[in-house]
Amino acid sequence: MSNVTECRTVALRIIAICCFLFLGALGYLTNAQVPAAPKQPLVEVRTEMGTFIITLFNETPLHRDNFLKLVREQAYDSLLFHRVIKGFMVQGGDPDSRTAVAGVALGQGGAGYTLPAEIVPTLVHTRGALAAARQPDQENPERRSNGSQFYIVQGKTFSPAELDQVAARNARNGIVITYTEEQKKDYAAEGGAPHLDGGYTVFGKVVEGMGVVDAIAAVTCDGRDRPLTDIRMFMHVLE
């Protein structure tokens, strides 16, 4: 009987060890098969007023890849922030601004192409949002984005009640946005430009140096919202 018992004990131990090794291997394979979440690219923007960093969202791949392509080609280097409205946004990316003399109207230039809209309901115009400029709805019903022009939101704060009013106005124009509690908190604490939600592609956000954007937004401008003193940008991808 003792020999039988010992054999049975050894067999059970062997089975237990085999099960442990099998489950460990299975767990390893399972983890290996789960792809890591792709990193969001970072781009550094240098100006005479300071440097800030933006991240590009993977949820908007066409805009992300186009922006990275232009940055790597140095297409943005020496362009101006040609339209600045304090409490709203700063805009740049017009190739015509590189050699424009003082006082000339800007904002009609581009990369020679447009991009399909990538409007994602969860990506809204809170403070620091990076979004694509475009032509108005009457000229551009598909809301296609300008190939190079972008704007960065400064904005102002909105209470939940004010945000509801903006959402109601947007709904009357056919744009229905349901804000999450987190988005409501962001608009109340940090601010933004919710009237643009659902109408323009948000494809990134300032993650460092937002004070530089605030400084740009505070400069004196002419009647066309062009800064009286040129503010040039230089970009590179942070690999």
Long-range contacts (C-beta under 8 A, 24 or more apart in sequence): 41-68, 41-237, 41-238, 42-207, 42-237, 42-238, 43-67, 43-68, 43-71, 43-204, 43-235, 43-236, 43-237, 43-238, 44-235, 44-236, 44-237, 44-238, 45-233, 45-234, 45-235, 46-233, 46-234, 46-235, 47-81, 47-212, 47-216, 47-231, 47-232, 47-233, 47-234, 48-231, 48-232, 49-212, 49-215, 49-216, 49-231, 50-209, 50-211, 50-212, 50-215, 51-209, 51-212, 52-206, 52-208, 52-209, 52-210, 52-212, 52-213, 53-206, 53-207, 53-208, 53-209, 53-238, 54-130, 54-152, 54-204, 54-205, 54-206, 54-207, 55-204, 55-205, 55-207, 56-130, 56-203, 56-204, 57-120, 57-123, 57-202, 57-203, 57-204, 57-205, 59-118, 59-120, 59-122, 59-123, 60-118, 60-120, 60-123, 60-201, 60-202, 60-203, 61-118, 62-115, 62-116, 62-118, 63-115, 63-118, 63-132, 63-145, 63-201, 63-203, 63-204, 64-203, 64-204, 66-115, 66-147, 67-150, 67-203, 67-204, 68-237, 70-111, 70-148, 71-235, 71-236, 71-237, 72-237, 74-235, 75-111, 75-148, 76-148, 76-233, 76-234, 76-235, 77-233, 77-234, 77-235, 78-232, 78-233, 78-234, 79-232, 79-233, 80-106, 80-226, 80-227, 80-230, 80-231, 80-232, 80-233, 81-216, 81-227, 81-231, 81-233, 82-106, 82-107, 82-226, 82-227, 83-107, 83-151, 83-224, 83-225, 83-226, 84-216, 84-217, 84-219, 84-221, 84-225, 84-226, 84-227, 84-231, 85-217, 85-221, 85-225, 86-154, 86-217, 86-218, 87-154, 87-155, 87-156, 87-217, 88-153, 88-154, 88-155, 88-193, 88-217, 89-151, 89-152, 89-153, 89-154, 89-155, 89-193, 89-217, 90-151, 90-152, 90-154, 90-213, 90-216, 90-217, 91-133, 91-149, 91-150, 91-151, 91-152, 92-149, 92-150, 92-151, 92-233, 93-133, 93-146, 93-148, 93-149, 93-150, 94-148, 94-149, 95-148, 102-228, 102-230, 103-222, 103-226, 105-224, 105-226, 106-224, 106-226, 107-133, 107-149, 109-148, 109-149, 110-146, 110-147, 110-148, 110-149, 111-146, 111-147, 111-148, 112-147, 113-147, 114-140, 114-144, 114-145, 114-146, 114-147, 115-144, 115-145, 115-146, 115-147, 115-201, 116-142, 116-144, 116-145, 117-142, 117-143, 117-144, 117-145, 117-201, 118-201, 118-203, 119-143, 119-198, 119-199, 119-200, 119-201, 119-202, 120-202, 121-177, 121-178, 121-198, 122-180, 123-202, 123-203, 124-177, 124-179, 124-183, 124-192, 124-194, 124-197, 124-202, 125-153, 125-155, 125-192, 125-193, 125-194, 125-196, 125-197, 125-200, 125-202, 126-153, 126-155, 126-183, 126-186, 126-187, 126-190, 126-191, 126-192, 126-205, 127-153, 127-154, 127-155, 127-186, 127-190, 127-191, 127-192, 127-210, 128-152, 128-153, 128-190, 128-205, 128-206, 128-207, 128-210, 128-213, 129-153, 129-192, 129-193, 129-202, 129-204, 129-205, 130-202, 130-203, 130-204, 130-205, 130-206, 131-196, 131-200, 131-201, 131-202, 131-203, 132-200, 132-201, 132-203, 133-200, 134-200, 134-201, 137-199, 143-199, 143-200, 143-201, 145-200, 145-201, 152-206, 152-213, 153-192, 153-193, 153-196, 154-191, 154-213, 154-214, 154-217, 155-191, 155-192, 155-193, 156-191, 156-192, 157-187, 157-188, 157-189, 157-190, 157-191, 158-187, 158-188, 158-191, 158-192, 158-194, 159-188, 160-184, 160-188, 163-187, 163-188, 163-194, 166-194, 166-195, 167-194, 169-195, 170-194, 170-195, 170-197, 170-198, 170-199, 175-199
